[in-house]
Amino acid sequence: MDTYRVRRYDSLQAVEVDVERSTVCSVRPIESSEDLPLAAPGLLDLQINGARHWEFSSPDLTVEGVREVIERVIDSGTFRFCPTLTTHTPEVLLHAAEVIGRTLKEYPQYDGVVVGIHMEGPFISAAEGPRGAHRKEYVRSSYDLDLIDGVNRASGNRVKIVTFSPEYDRFADFIAGLVCRGIVPAIGHTNASPVDIVRAAAAGARLSTHLANATYHLLPKEGNYFFAQLTDDRLAASIIADGFHLSPMMVKTILRGKGLERLILVSDLSGLAGLPPGVYNTELCEVEILESGKIVLASNRRLLAAASEPLAQDLATMMAFTGLTMSEVFRAATAHPAALLGLSAFPNGRGDDFLAVGYPAAFFTFRHRPAALGGDGVADWESFRRGAFEIEAIVR
C-alpha cells in the first residue's frame, strides 16, 4: 500500500490517501503545516496532435508511436485525451485511425485514456490565415460523410469531434449528419460569414476550436467570424492558453465573452512536444523550438508553428492571466470537456469527488510555481515567464 500526504487542489485540505492496486482505499483529513504537494484529478485534453516526434496524421504512424504519445501525455498529468487527425489525404486519415484503433485493441489499458478521435479537417477554409498550418492541397471544400464513416469504422467507432468550416454548400446537412452519428460538430479554421456561423450554431454546432487562432491578423471592425463565435452562447470555446498562441488580454476577452462555463482549455500538442530546443525539419516546413518552449518557423521567429506545452502548463498560465482560482481553472480542463463528450467529470468515473474511496486512483500530485510576468506587465506576452505545474508523481 502506498500513502500520499497531499493537499486537495480544490479546498487545500491536507489529507492522507492510501492507494493499493491503483485503487483509493482511504482518505483521512490531517493537520499539517508542511509544504505538501497538491493532488488533482487527471486532465482531459480534446486536442493532441502528437508528441515525441510522432504525429497522428502521418503515413508513418505505428502502434509503438501511438503508445509513445499516450505515455508522454499521461506523464504530463493528462489522463484522458482525443488524438487529433489534422487535414491530410483520406488514405493517411484512414491509416491513422486504423493504427489508433489497433493500438487500443492490443493494449486495452489505454482504452480509457483515448476517449475519442478529433478530426480537425479536412473540411476547413483554404484561405491563408484561417487555414493555419494545415496543408492547402489536402483541404476539401465538399463535405463528405462517407469519409467520416470510413475513419470511424477504421478506428473502432471512436470519432467524437469533427472541426470544419461552415463556408461551403450544404454545411447544415453536414452538421445534421454529424449529430445523428453522435459526433460533436466544431467550428474552426474558418472564413465563414457571421451569418453562416450563426446558422451553423442553430443547426447544431457546439464548439469553437482554438478560438482566436487560425485567423487573419486583421479582422473587420464589424461582422467577422471571431465576434460571431465569441457572442453565440450555443458555442463552447476551446483555447490554447500556453502564453504563445494568445495574449493575456485576448484570453481575458474570451473568458469574459464566453463565460467560464463555456470555456475549455486544450494544449493542441504537436509531434514536436517533448523534444529539446533546436531546428527540426517537418512535413510542413523547417521549425525551431526556442529555449522558452515556443515553436516558431525557423525562417521567421515571429510566426508560431505549433504547440509544445502540455495542458498542465496551460492551466498555470491561465491562472496568471485571469486571476481565476485553481479550482475554477481545473473545471475548464476536466468537467467542461467531459460534459461536451458526455463523460464523467473525473477519470475515476465519479463526478462528485476525484478521491472517491473504492474508485481508481486517477489523480496526480504536483507543485504550482506561479508565473513571473514580464517587465511591461501582463500584456507583455512575448517576454513573460509562464507559471508551471511541476508534476512529482503519477498514480495509475
Phi, psi and omega in degrees: 000137176253139179242133181242125173261112189217172168246135176297137181293333188271328182240347185066013174294130176283134181217158168252129183242122176264129181234128176225130181052047176062023179236139177286118182265324179201154176225121184238123172297141179226161171263126181206137174255007180290158173277077185281148172293159177271154175237139183211161179289150174303146186274165177235119184245120182278356189210093175230118183272342181158190177184165175052042178074008177251128171253137177296319179276077182211140175292346183263003183298136179233169176300318179297324177296316178299318179298318180298318179295314181302315181295320177299317182294313180300317181297342180267003179097000177262114185260351176218140180199167176250110169303133187249125178261110181274169185311123179200186179289156176304323181298316180292319179298317179293319178298312181299317180298318181294319180293319177298313179299319180294321178300317183289334174286319182284333181231076186298344178296342179267357187298325178279348178281314177275106185264001179156158177263138176253117175267109179260086188106181010269008185269065183238177179290142176271356185288142175298132184106283177301329181289336182066221182268006180290144182289126184298323184292346179262351180293140179239130183262007177237117183296143186219098179291336176297323178294318177301315180296321179296314178296321180297313179297316182298328183272353186085039178061051184247003179288121184241335181223137172233119175267129184212170175251127179275056181242003181248168183300141172066034179293330179295322177295321178297316179299315179300321178296321178294315181299318179298333180269004180074026182253137180283119174280128182234138179267131178190163182047053190243148170237026183290156176288157176304324179298317181288331174298313180296318178296322179295319177296320178295329182280346177131002175297140187236351187216145167255119183279130185030066181305138179080358169252162186057059178222170168294152177291329177240132180239153177301148179299322180235147172068066175226164187292337178289309179298323180299321179282320182300323187263359180265111185289351177282346183255121165288164180226129169266146177222155176258101185260049181274356181092352180251320185282328181225142175287159176305321180294323178292320177300315178297320180299314181293320178301316182286330179283317182271331189084149184301322185293341179254017183252135179230130176268135175228156179268327188057035184304137182255174178295347179273352181298135179092355179269153181287163177304145181154180180261134182228143173267127178239175178298330182277311186186183175272127182235165180228133172266118181278168180301328180288347185099350179291137179252122186230166171293132180297331182277345182204096186294350179281346184255126177293146179242333184187180178247144183231354186263132177292167188299326179301323176295319180298324179298314180296319179293320178300319177298318181294322182289323195247340186080007176293152176284164179299318180298319179295315183293323180300328179300327181287350179236013177223281187296319185292309176295328178297317180297322179300324182263001179074033182251167173292154185297325184242152185291350178276000178088356178255126182276349186255339182205125181281349176247046182285127179295134180091356181251165180304143179278070184265061177228165174228156178247149187198168170240139182263123174255108182300153181286147171252112188281159184294168185297336180269009177094188188296336182281352182276076188281352177280329191243350185294153176264126185286156170284175181206151166258111180270101187282128183256332183205148176238131174253122181229000000 
